[in-house]
Amino acid sequence: MKKRKYWYKLDNAGKIFPAVSKDDRSNVFRLSFYLDEIIDTDILEQAVNKILPRFETFAVQMKNGLFWNYFAENQRYFKVEEEPAQICKYFKAIRNSGYMFKVYYLKNKITLETFHAISDGTGALHFLKSIVFQYFKLRGFKMDHEHLILSELPYSKKESEDNFVSNYDKDNKLNLKEESAYHITGEHFHHHWVLLYKIKVDTKALIDLVKNKYHATITQYVTALLAYSIFKESVDFVGHKKPLKIFIPVNLRPYFDSITLRNFSLFIKSTFDSKKNDWTFEEMLDLVKTQFADQLDKTKLHGRINALVGFEKNFLIRVLPLLLKQIAFKIGYNILGERINSCSISNLGICSLPKDMEDKILDADFINAGYGLAMTLISLKNETNIILTTPLKDLSIINYITQMLIKDGLDITVDTNYKEAYDEIL
């Protein structure tokens, strides 16, 4: 039986986010479902509050201990809000009844924005699917969950497990030292506004292209696509002292038999030499394939888990008061985070839904407002959305990606929150 009162330590990945998050680096990501009807906001709010007690890892508030932040049970009533214009905006939990997620509505769209300290994309997607499933039930529809909706299934304590710690082995650690990376620079929009550029493509056509022409996966293909577009459109990249480094989060659950709803992913990376001035797309793709094959190894992934948890278990770190830990986290993030990362790609894969629910959901978004340039992918039914976000006004890299997809024979549809004169207003 699920315990009534509970508290958690922050998981290994989540510990850093409270210390380093701010207006221009929110560490908030977004998932959205577009329904076949206008949202009834009262029923949506009922749906969230009805299922929230089932999701212990979301029904929390963050507290400050002497040595660590921790999560404690949160039983306050949750209120949904109309979606604001700015995506993935930094928010203070104290102004959100202590909760570290937001649920928005806008016309026919339901959006979940999650602070990364409590979950990753996989965990948040389970939560959003349950919210929307409950919404339809409260609307009076008869729904078969087909064992795909967690709120309809018995709670398991494994959903709340910190699998970084549970898989820790102090005898198998990898060196995590990293060199600095090339950064895309340019003029930013004001007020922390983030540009969103959504490319919709037929999933079968995309799979056929990457499988038959390039003998690659979709994630390998878009990694090379992003790298080559940066190489072609960034005037200061060639000859730069630092390499281009694209970080790609890997869902660790399949590797370690996990069903946790907390953070459980690690980054692998593709690195490209900036001294080489004659890259071809095919060369970059071949390099991506080699790097993926090398890094997507359970033993190496386990070694990185052990190194990260080992840092947390270091005696000197453990006895530091929370205030000093926060300073150390900020320094560590500059060394092992933003400074070593040029941009990121996150592919959430196929969003599997029960048939009754799939018929009522028209589209899905997965968005991560990265510091420089971020790409995310999600597939629903027959379509894949490739979404790019950036605070930079220069759209040349995004435009080059678009042209390459068209050149490869893909029919695409583009949507964006960009409007003429935004570069002047913002």
N, C-alpha and C positions, 0 to 999 in steps of 0.2 A: 504494500500500500504506500502511496506517495506521502511523504512526511508533510505535516501542516506548517511547521516553522522551519526555515532553512536559511543558510547563508553559504556563500562560496568565496574562495579565493579567486581572483582574476586568473584566467588561463595564461600560459606562457606568452602567447602572441598578444593577448589583450592588455597585458600589464603596461605596455609602453604608451598606449593611445591616450589615456587621460593626461599624461605629462606633456605630450608633444602636439596635441590638437589645438587649433586656433582658427580664426576667420578664414585665412588663406590656405589652410591645410586641415580640413574638417574631419577627415577620416570617417566620413559618412558615405554610404553607398545606397543606391536606390533600386527597387524592384517594383514594376507596375504591371497590372492587368487591365486591359481595355475590355469592358463588358458590352453585351449587346443591348444595354438599356442604360438610362440615366440613373445615377446612384441615388438611392434613398439614404440620406445621411443618418437619420435616426436608427435605421436598421443596421447600417454599417457599424455605428457606435455600439449597438447592442451585441453585434457579432464579435467585435474585438473583446469586449468585456466578458462575454460568455466563455470564450476559449482561452483567455489569458491565464487563468489559474492552471490550465493543463500544461502551459509552457513555462516551467520554473525559471529557465535561463533568460527569459524575456521579462518575466514578472518580478523584476528586481530594481533596487535603487543602489547607488554606489555610496559607500561610507568610507571615511578616512580612519584607518587604524594608526597605531604608533609606527609600525614598520611597513605596512602595505595597505593599499586600497582593498576593499572587499565588497562583495555584493550581498545585500540583505533583502529579504522578502519585501515586496511592495504590493499592498492590497488596495491602493487608492484607485478611484474610478478613473478610467482612461477616456480622454476626449479626442475625437477625430477633428481635423481641421481642413479648411479649404486649401488646396495646393497653392503655394506661393510661386512667383515667377522664377525665383532663383533655385536651382537644383542643388541637392546635397549640401545645403547650408549648415554651417556650424550652429549648434544650438546647445543651450545650457539645460541640463536635466532638471535643475531646480525649478525652471519655468515650465516644465512638462510633467508635473506631478511626480518628479523623480525618475520617470521612465527614460530609457536611452534609445527609444525608437519613436518615430512619428508615423501616423497613418493619415494620409491625405485623400481627398476626393476632388475631382474636377470633371464635370459632365459625366462621361461614362467610364472614367478611369479611377481605379483604386491604387494608391501608391504606398509602399512601405519604405521608409528611410531608416536605416539602422546605423548606430554608432558602432564602429568595428570592435570596440572593447568587449561586446557581448556575443558577437557571432560573426560568421563569414557568410558568403553568398549561399552556400548549400543550406545552412541552418535557417537563414532568413527566408529562403524560398519555401521551406516546409511551413514556416509560420504564416506567410502570405497565402499559400494555398489553403491552409486551414481557415483563415479569416474569410476568404472569399467563398469557400464551401459552406461555412456556417451562415454567411450572408444569404446565399441562395436558399438554404433551408428555412431561414426566418422569413424569407419572401414567399414561402409556401410551396416551393418546388420539391418534388420527390427526387432524391439524389442517392445514387449508389456510389459509395466511396472507393470500391474496388481495392481496398487496402493501400491506397495511395495517399490518404489524408490522415496525418498523425492525430489530429484532434478527435478522430473517430476510432482510434486504436488505444489500447491500454498503455499507460505511462510506463516507461522503462527507465530505471536510474542510470542506465548507460547513456541516455540522451544528455545527461547533465555532467558527464565525466570529462575531466581534463585529460585528454589522451596524449598530450605532450608528456605530462608527468607519469602517466600509467605505462608509457612505453620507454621510459628513461633507462638507459644502461650506461653507467659511468665509465665502462671499459671500452666504449666504442665511440669516440668523438672525432669529428672532422675539424680542421682549421678553418675558421670563417673569415679570415682576413681577406679584404677586398680592396682593389685599387679604385680610385675615383673614376667617375664616368663623365662623358660629354653630356652637356645639358643644352636643350633647345631654349634659346633666349629670344626676347622680343618684347614689344609693348603689350602690356596687359590691359584688359578691360578694367574699368574702375568698379568699386563697390563689391569686389570679389565675385563679379558676375562670370559665369562659366558658359561657354558656347557648347551647344549640343548639335551633333550632326549624325543623323540616323540613316543608314543604308540598308534597305530591305532587299533580300535576294532569295530566289527559290532554292530551298535546301538541296533538293536532288541535283539541280544543275551545278551547285557549288561542290557537292561531293564528287560528282562525275568529273568535274574539272580537276580538282586537286588529286583525285585518285588516278585518273587515266592519263592526264597530261604531265603531272608533276610527281606522281607516286609518293604523295605526302598526305599528312592529315590536314584538317582545316586550320588547326592552331599553328602548325608549322608554316603553312602557306601564308596566313595573315601576319605572322611574325616577320617573315622575309619581305612581305609586301610593305609593312611599316618601315622596316630597316632600309629598304631600297628607296622608298619615298623620301625618307630623311636624308639619305645620301645624295639624292638628286636635287633636293630643294633647299637644303641648308647650306648657305654660302660659306659658313665658317667650319664645316665638319672636316673636309679633306685637309689634312695637314695639322689637325688639332692634336694636342699632346695626349688627349684622353680618348679611350675607345667608346663607341656607342654600346650601351648595355640595356637590353630590353628584358624586364623582369616579367615572368609568367607564373602566377600562383598555381600550385598543384593541389588538388583535393586529395588529402592523405587517407581518407576513410577506406577506399578500396584496398590500399596497401596494408592497412593495419586492422581490418575487420572492425570498423568503427561505425557507430550510429549517432555520435555526439551531435548536439545542436550548437555547441560552442565552437570557437575557432579551432580548426584543425587543417591547416594548409601551410605549405612552404613555397617559397619562390625558387624556380630554376631560372636560368638566364641564358640569353643569346648575346654573344659579344662580338663586335665587328671592329677591326683595326681601322682607325681614322687615317693612318699613313698611306693606306692603299687607295689609289685614285682612279682605279679602273674596274670597280666592282660591277658584276652583272647580277641580275636578279637570280639567275640559276646558281651562281656561285654562293650567293647569300643563302639560298634555300638549302643547298647541299650542306653548308656549314650548320644551319639550324638543325637539320636532321641528325647530324653527327653529335651536336651538343645535347639535343634532347635524348638521344640514345644513351649517352654517357651519364647524364644526370638523373634520368628517370629510372633509377636503380634503388631497390628497397634498402639495400645495405648503406648506400650513400645518403639516402634520405633519412634513415635512422641515425646515422652519424651526425647529421646536422641537427636533428631533434635533440640528441644527447648534448651537443655543444651548447645549444640555446638553454636547455634546462640546467645544464651544469653551471652556466653563468649565474642563473637565478639562485642555485643552491650554494654558491660560493659564500663562505662564512663572512667575509668582509662586506659583501653585498647584503646579506641577510640582516646583519646587525646595524646597518645604516638606518637612521630615522627616515621616515617617508619623505620629508622635505629634501633631504640630501639625495635620496634615491631618484626623486623627480629630476633633479639637476643632472644626475648621472645618466638617466634615461635620455634626456635631451642631447647630451654630449654623444651618447652611444648611437642615437638615431642619426646624427650627422655623419658618424663614422660608418655605420652599418645599414643606413637607410637611404635617405634622400641623396646624399653625396655620391653614392655608388650606383644610382639608378637613373637612367636617362628617361625612360617612360615604361609603361606597363601594358600588358594584354591579359585580360581575364575572360576565359570562355566557360560559361556556366553549362554549356551543352544543351541537351534536349530537356525541355520542361514537360514531364510526363503528368498527365491529368486524367482523371476518370472521364469516361465518355460523356456522361451527363453534364460535367463541368466544361469539358472541352468545347462542346457545342455552343456554350454561352460566352466563351472568351475569344475575342477576335484577335488580340495581339498581346505581346509582352515586351517589356523593356528591362534591361539590366544596365545600370549606369554607375560608373565610378568616376567621380570628379577628381582626377589626378592633378598633381601640382603643375606639370608641364603639358603632357599629352597622354591621354589614357584611351585604350580601346577595350571594349567589352563586347561579348557575343552571347546571344541566347537564341535557341531554336524552339518554335512552337508550331505544331502541326506541320505545314509544308513550307514554312518560311523561316529564314534566319535573319536576325537583326544584328548588323555590325554597327556599333555606336561609338563615335569618337567624341571626347570632351576635352576642352582646353580653355584656359583663361587668356590665351594669346590671341591677338587680333589677326595675325598672319595666317591665312587659310591655305597657303600654297601646298603644304604637305598633305592636308586633307583632300584638296583638289586633285593632287597627283594620284593618291590612292583610288579616288573615284575613277579617274581616267584609265588606270591600270585594270580595274575590274571590268570596265566596258571593253577595253582592248582584248581582254581574255574571253570575250563573248558572253558575258553575263548581263542579263536584263536586270536593271536595278531601279529602285524607287528611292528618292531622297527626301527626307524631311529634316527641318532644322528650326531652332529657336532664334536663329540669326535673321536680322532684318537690316535693310539698307539704312545707313546712318547710325547704326549701333556703335560703330567704331568712333563716331563723333560724340554721341551722347554719353557712352560709357568709357 
